[in-house]
Amino acid sequence: MRTKELEVQYHMARYEREKKNAEAEATKSRHLQAQVQAFTKTETELRNQLNVYVDKFKQVRTHIGPCKPPCLPRVQVEDTLNNSNDLFLSFRKEMEDMSKKGKRLEKENEALKRQKEATAANIIRMAEERQEWKKKMDAADKKTEKLLSIIQQMQQQGRKIPPGLTNSADSKRANDRAISDGDDDEDDEEGHMEGDESEYSEADDEELSEFDDDDDTEEEPQPVQQNTPVPYGPERPPQPSQQPTSNGH
């Protein structure tokens, strides 16, 4: 985007510079055209005056006859006419050059106008591209924010204890409580039997010993069933079962 902005600024500066040059050239062309018109008008007037002078000179030469010492010789008059013709030709050449230069400046002006239009079209196209890129960036930012929120929710769900682990912990507490209750009951039974030993006779000792043996068997703690640990995070997909092939491999 930074490169696009710099390119737009460069084209705008170039456009302003070319616009100023075109205006200067147009002003210069108008000035030269005014000079050409003035020169053309002056040439016409001088040519008319020259024709008048030539006619008058011919009339004077016809009526007066040969020239006397005070008048101008014929050679000098012819030189003057030739010089005037040379001046006329030089003016005419300058006028042609000026007209060619004016046409060239007009062509350059047209080229600058076309370049100006192309630059304006490029600027509009770049502005539209900038708007499109801005919309894409906004959509990407919204998508990124949505993904970040989903990731945070998944992380928060991963930090909580899964329901399987809570059930295993409750069952373990219940087993421990049952074992402790069983131990208390056995202690009460042993105390009661020790108090009754004085009342029973020696003949009943064998029965009490057998009863104690039965109690000993009951006092053995049962192994606690260990629950399988439940992994954290989302559930994994089930693994595909391997089906036997026809070849037995």
Long-range contacts (C-beta under 8 A, 24 or more apart in sequence): 1-130, 1-133, 4-126, 4-129, 4-130, 7-126, 8-123, 8-126, 8-127, 11-119, 11-122, 11-123, 12-123, 14-119, 15-116, 15-119, 15-120, 15-123, 18-112, 18-115, 18-116, 19-112, 19-116, 21-112, 22-108, 22-109, 22-112, 22-113, 22-116, 25-105, 25-108, 25-109, 25-112, 26-105, 26-109, 28-105, 29-102, 29-105, 29-106, 29-109, 32-98, 32-101, 32-102, 32-105, 33-98, 33-102, 35-98, 36-95, 36-98, 36-99, 36-102, 39-91, 39-94, 39-95, 39-98, 40-95, 42-91, 43-88, 43-91, 43-92, 43-95, 46-84, 46-88, 47-88, 50-81, 50-84, 54-81, 154-234, 157-233, 157-234, 158-232, 158-233, 162-230, 162-231, 162-232, 164-227, 164-230, 165-229, 165-230, 167-227, 168-227, 168-229, 168-230, 171-227, 172-224, 172-227, 175-224, 175-225, 176-224, 179-221, 179-222, 182-219, 183-219, 186-215, 186-218, 186-219, 189-215, 190-215
